[in-house]
Amino acid sequence: MPTTAQAIKSVILCQYLSNGYKPINVFRYDSKSETIYIQAGENDGIALIIFRNGSWRFENQ
């Protein structure tokens, strides 16, 4: 189950993507690593990983 910090950060990041007219193609919670993964962009070029404490990492693909 995602933490409250993860849930809040995921909504904020999805709003940022939406404001930039970027499609969100994958939104997944990984119960093994306890992270949220968001893949976005026309060519899936944006990857975001949100950790339990709400911190996140951007990976340009």
Residue pairs with C-beta under 8 A, 6 or more apart in sequence:
2 10
2 29
2 36
3 52
3 53
3 54
5 52
5 53
5 54
6 35
6 36
6 50
6 51
6 52
6 54
8 54
9 50
9 54
9 55
9 56
10 27
10 36
10 38
10 50
13 38
13 48
13 50
13 56
14 24
14 27
14 38
17 24
17 38
17 40
17 46
18 24
22 40
22 41
22 42
22 46
23 40
23 41
23 42
24 38
24 39
24 40
25 39
25 40
25 41
25 44
26 37
26 38
26 39
26 40
26 44
27 36
27 37
27 38
28 36
28 37
28 38
29 35
29 36
29 37
30 36
30 37
34 51
34 52
35 49
35 50
35 51
35 52
36 49
36 50
37 47
37 48
37 49
37 50
38 46
38 47
38 48
38 49
38 50
39 46
39 47
39 48
40 46
40 47
40 48
44 61
45 60
45 61
46 58
46 60
46 61
47 58
47 59
47 60
47 61
48 56
48 57
48 58
48 59
49 56
49 57
49 59
50 56
51 57
